[in-house]
């Protein structure tokens, strides 16, 4: 735990935390236990952060939290079952008391100095939002390895200029709470865990605000993916990407342009993650991820057309 005085940013008023950490969860008790254990172990003064868990699943998160963790952890509900992570994060942010609202996911485990690193970035660039790095916590799982490579490639593509980053994933970023709420939070039209973070970052930048890098703010993504879950995940990413590009450009189609720089980054990340024996498997999975992504975009396009004509 950090010593008294470790945080240079004092609370604005007595009893108000610096950070509210919002964690959406949906029926994943094992992962949530690991996430909460990591948050309880943060090396950050306990009176300067709170954790708001938003149960968007079957309502049983309260059973896990009841007396199982230290004070400062509380459960909030999204309002109706299965509204999706965007709505769940907004519900948590609406109840947050902190000056900043930091987001992570129930299958992530922040490093002990996570909030300290986010605070440093936010303090160095007042008025910005800040994003950190996510590491694969399931390195022995090839599906998880490739999924992390895809996300890392997306970060490399959007943040090619480290001084003007344009995207951070929603499992590791923080916003000034009042500005986040004034912007409208996450777009709840993104009902799945796909694209809502890109849309929020793009809208934040269009509003004249900036993103700041916080490379020392690290979380480990612990999700162990089966092949079926992997395909479903990237199918969802395709749906989210189609909606993001349609929303971002205000056009009738959401088909993204072919971006060679992204595919080059993906190939590089796959190589970096591979051993000599695992490389062929990872390459196949990387190709499969993009096929599933394309299928998801096509499905979203078809559903959008049917909805418009129906």
Order of alpha helices (4+ residues) and beta strands (2+ residues): beta-alpha-beta-alpha-beta-alpha-beta-beta-alpha-beta-alpha-beta-alpha-alpha-beta-alpha-alpha-alpha
